[in-house]
Amino acid sequence: MSDIKQPWTLEESEWRGLVNRVRAGRALKPDQWPDGARCAVALSFDCDHETFELGQGGTAMGRLAWGEFGRRVGVPRILKVLSRHDVHASFFVPAVAGMIDPSEPRKLVEAGHEVGIHGWIHENNSRLGKETERDLMLRSRDMLEQLTGVAPQGFRSANWDLSPNTIDLVREMGLVYDSSMMADEDCYELLCEGVPSGVVEVPVEWLRDDAVYFLFNRNPATRPWATPEDVFSIFQREFDAAWNEGGVFQLVMHPFVIGYRSRIWILDKLITHAKEKGQVWFGTHAEVAKWVRDHG
């Protein structure tokens, strides 16, 4: 959708309508987490794979291979780390990425992980009309359920680009949670036009995303600007603060970003650090959303 060209011309009713379309409602921070834990850790991996290129309308062979690395190398490495630590996580999978290799989403579920909706082909929801967006979200849900045998419980918009209709559609589909918005560091209920939606937000943030620091792009021209040690330090500080506050530490990673030999240690060391800190509960996004909904 186009940005407003002359925002100063908006009437108060117009800018209030934009602000209030989707907004944070009641805080859902619980007094404690399962088993008396002080802090929750919600790890997530966006398995964009080839759709990272396809969803932008691109067809570059090299970039498709880059996505294939995430599937071929990144995911297996991530699964080995999670298995070694006996930790479950959430994997957000575009339907087309799942269809390219149906064995992957099945393996994720069989290993005890959650598979969430991440669009049909990693499309930008903010550019879609409501009916097109609804069709793609429903098709994505149905395909993931067909591939895994488990109905998805949560949604994450590709690139965290939402339309004014996205959260209404998440609510309409009966999903437990969304994980695309940034109004808080802890979970909250989403309001649509000021009305409680019943949808839990498990909030994301760019600084808790590996791609911000490591992604390479020719267009727009971006280069990795932080060392793995720098990124680990940021993630560790975010976790430590969440632990001190008794909140949730939510993290987003991508198999074709974090899955390299020189980076996968970040995930391993972060889990080790959290366990050494103690009183930590590792939950999938769906488990976190249900817990805060019932205990927040």
C-alpha positions in Angstrom: 0.0 0.0 0.0 1.2 3.5 -0.8 2.5 5.8 1.9 0.6 8.9 2.6 2.2 11.7 0.5 1.1 14.7 2.6 0.5 13.4 6.1 0.0 16.9 7.5 -3.2 17.1 5.5 -4.8 14.2 7.5 -7.8 15.0 9.6 -7.7 13.9 13.2 -10.3 11.2 12.5 -8.0 9.9 9.7 -4.8 9.6 11.7 -6.6 8.3 14.7 -8.2 5.6 12.5 -4.7 4.6 11.2 -3.2 4.4 14.7 -6.2 2.5 16.1 -6.6 0.0 13.3 -4.4 -2.5 15.2 -3.0 -1.7 18.6 -1.6 -3.3 21.7 -4.2 -4.2 24.3 -3.9 -5.7 27.7 -0.4 -6.9 28.8 -0.1 -10.7 29.1 3.0 -11.0 31.2 2.5 -13.8 33.7 3.6 -13.9 37.3 5.6 -17.0 36.5 6.3 -19.4 33.7 5.8 -23.2 33.6 7.5 -25.2 36.4 8.1 -22.0 38.3 10.6 -20.7 35.7 11.5 -17.0 35.9 11.9 -16.5 32.2 10.6 -17.9 28.9 12.8 -18.4 25.8 11.0 -18.6 22.5 13.3 -19.4 19.6 12.1 -19.2 16.1 13.4 -19.9 12.6 12.0 -18.5 9.4 12.5 -21.2 6.7 12.2 -18.8 3.7 14.6 -20.9 1.6 13.9 -20.3 -2.1 10.9 -18.2 -1.4 13.1 -15.4 -0.1 13.9 -14.8 -3.7 10.6 -15.9 -5.3 8.4 -13.9 -3.0 10.1 -10.7 -4.1 9.5 -11.6 -7.7 13.1 -12.6 -8.3 14.4 -15.5 -10.3 18.2 -15.2 -9.8 19.7 -18.7 -9.8 22.4 -17.8 -7.3 19.9 -16.4 -4.8 17.7 -19.5 -5.2 20.8 -21.6 -4.4 21.3 -19.3 -1.3 17.9 -20.3 -0.1 18.6 -23.9 -0.9 21.6 -23.7 1.5 19.2 -22.9 4.3 17.2 -26.1 3.5 20.2 -28.3 2.7 22.7 -27.2 5.4 21.1 -24.6 7.7 18.1 -26.5 9.0 20.0 -29.8 9.7 22.6 -27.9 11.7 19.9 -26.1 13.7 18.1 -29.3 14.4 21.3 -30.9 15.7 21.8 -28.0 18.1 18.2 -28.1 19.3 18.3 -31.9 19.7 21.5 -31.8 21.7 20.0 -29.4 24.1 16.5 -31.0 24.1 14.9 -27.7 23.2 11.8 -27.2 21.0 11.3 -24.1 18.8 9.0 -22.6 16.2 9.7 -22.8 12.5 7.7 -20.5 10.2 7.4 -22.0 6.7 6.1 -20.5 3.6 3.8 -23.0 1.9 5.8 -23.1 -1.3 9.0 -23.7 0.7 7.2 -26.7 2.3 6.0 -28.0 -1.0 9.5 -27.9 -2.6 10.7 -30.5 0.0 7.7 -31.9 1.9 10.0 -34.0 4.1 11.3 -30.9 5.9 8.1 -29.7 7.6 7.3 -33.3 8.5 10.7 -33.8 10.1 10.3 -30.5 12.1 7.0 -31.7 13.6 8.3 -35.2 14.2 11.2 -33.7 16.2 8.7 -31.9 18.4 8.9 -28.4 16.9 6.1 -26.1 15.9 5.4 -25.2 12.2 3.7 -21.8 11.8 2.3 -20.0 8.8 4.6 -17.7 6.9 2.7 -16.8 3.8 2.2 -18.7 0.5 5.4 -17.7 -1.2 6.8 -15.2 1.2 4.7 -12.5 -0.3 4.4 -9.0 1.1 1.0 -8.8 2.8 0.9 -5.0 2.9 0.6 -5.0 -0.9 -2.4 -7.3 -1.1 -6.1 -6.7 -1.3 -8.2 -8.3 1.5 -9.6 -11.2 -0.6 -6.2 -12.0 -2.1 -4.6 -11.9 1.4 -7.4 -14.1 2.8 -7.1 -16.7 0.0 -3.3 -16.9 0.4 -3.5 -17.2 4.2 -6.1 -20.0 4.0 -4.2 -21.8 1.3 -1.0 -21.6 3.4 -2.7 -22.9 6.5 -4.3 -25.8 4.6 -1.1 -26.8 2.8 1.0 -26.8 6.0 -1.7 -28.9 7.7 -1.6 -31.3 4.8 2.2 -31.5 4.9 2.6 -32.0 8.6 -0.7 -33.5 9.8 -0.9 -30.7 12.4 -3.1 -27.5 12.1 -0.9 -24.4 12.4 -1.7 -22.2 15.4 0.2 -19.1 14.6 1.1 -16.6 11.8 4.1 -14.5 11.0 3.9 -12.1 8.1 6.8 -12.2 5.6 9.2 -9.4 6.3 6.8 -8.4 9.1 4.8 -6.4 6.5 1.1 -6.4 7.5 -1.9 -5.0 5.7 -4.7 -3.2 7.7 -6.6 -6.5 7.3 -3.9 -9.0 8.4 -4.8 -9.3 12.1 -8.5 -9.4 11.4 -7.8 -12.4 9.1 -5.6 -14.0 11.8 -8.6 -13.7 14.2 -11.1 -14.9 11.6 -9.0 -18.0 11.0 -9.1 -18.8 14.7 -5.3 -18.7 15.2 -3.9 -18.5 18.7 -1.3 -15.9 18.0 0.5 -13.6 15.6 4.3 -12.9 15.7 4.8 -9.9 13.4 4.4 -6.8 15.5 6.6 -4.8 17.9 4.5 -2.8 20.4 6.2 -4.5 23.4 8.9 -6.9 24.4 6.5 -9.1 26.3 3.3 -10.7 25.0 0.0 -8.7 24.7 -3.5 -9.1 23.3 -4.1 -7.4 20.0 -6.9 -4.8 19.6 -8.7 -4.4 16.2 -10.5 -1.0 16.0 -10.2 -0.8 19.8 -11.9 -4.2 20.3 -10.0 -7.1 22.0 -9.3 -9.7 19.3 -8.5 -12.7 21.4 -5.2 -13.0 19.4 -2.0 -13.1 21.4 1.0 -11.2 20.0 4.4 -12.8 20.5 6.3 -9.7 19.5 9.3 -9.6 17.3 12.0 -6.9 17.0 14.6 -6.2 14.4 17.4 -6.2 16.9 16.5 -9.7 17.8 16.8 -10.9 14.2 20.0 -12.4 12.8 19.4 -11.0 9.3 19.7 -7.4 10.5 23.4 -8.0 11.2 24.4 -10.7 8.7 22.3 -10.4 5.6 24.0 -9.6 2.3 22.1 -7.9 -0.5 23.1 -6.3 -3.8 19.8 -4.4 -4.1 19.3 -2.7 -1.8 23.0 -2.7 -1.2 23.6 -4.1 2.3 26.5 -5.9 3.8 27.1 -7.7 7.1 28.3 -5.1 9.6 28.6 -7.0 12.8 30.8 -9.9 13.9 29.3 -13.1 15.3 30.7 -12.1 18.7 28.9 -8.7 18.5 25.6 -10.4 17.6 26.0 -13.0 20.4 26.6 -10.1 22.8 23.4 -8.3 21.7 21.3 -11.5 22.0 22.8 -12.4 25.3 22.1 -8.9 26.7 18.5 -9.2 25.5 18.1 -12.5 27.2 19.7 -11.4 30.4 17.4 -8.4 30.6 14.3 -10.6 29.9 15.5 -12.9 32.7 15.9 -10.0 35.1 12.4 -8.8 34.4 10.8 -12.2 34.4 9.7 -11.8 30.8 10.0 -13.6 27.5 13.1 -13.7 25.3 11.9 -14.1 21.7 14.5 -14.5 18.9 14.2 -14.8 15.1 16.8 -16.6 13.0 17.0 -17.8 9.4 18.6 -21.1 8.3 20.4 -19.4 5.4 21.7 -16.7 7.7 22.6 -18.4 11.1 23.3 -21.8 9.6 27.0 -21.2 8.6 29.9 -22.8 10.3 31.1 -19.5 11.7 27.7 -18.6 13.1 25.8 -21.6 14.3 27.8 -21.5 17.6 25.7 -18.4 18.5 22.6 -20.5 18.8 24.5 -23.2 20.7 26.2 -20.8 23.2 23.0 -18.8 23.7 21.1 -21.9 24.8 24.0 -22.9 27.0 24.1 -19.5 28.6 20.3 -19.6 29.3 20.5 -23.0 30.9 23.4 -22.0 33.0 21.4 -18.9 34.2 18.7 -21.3 35.4 15.0 -21.0 36.0 14.4 -20.9 32.2 11.5 -22.5 30.3 12.0 -23.1 26.6 8.6 -23.0 24.8 7.4 -22.9 21.2 5.6 -19.7 20.3 2.3 -21.5 20.5 3.1 -22.8 24.0 4.1 -19.3 25.1 1.0 -17.7 23.6 -1.3 -20.2 25.3 0.5 -19.8 28.7 0.2 -16.0 28.7 -3.4 -16.2 27.5 -4.3 -18.4 30.4 -2.0 -16.9 33.1 -1.2 -13.4 32.0 
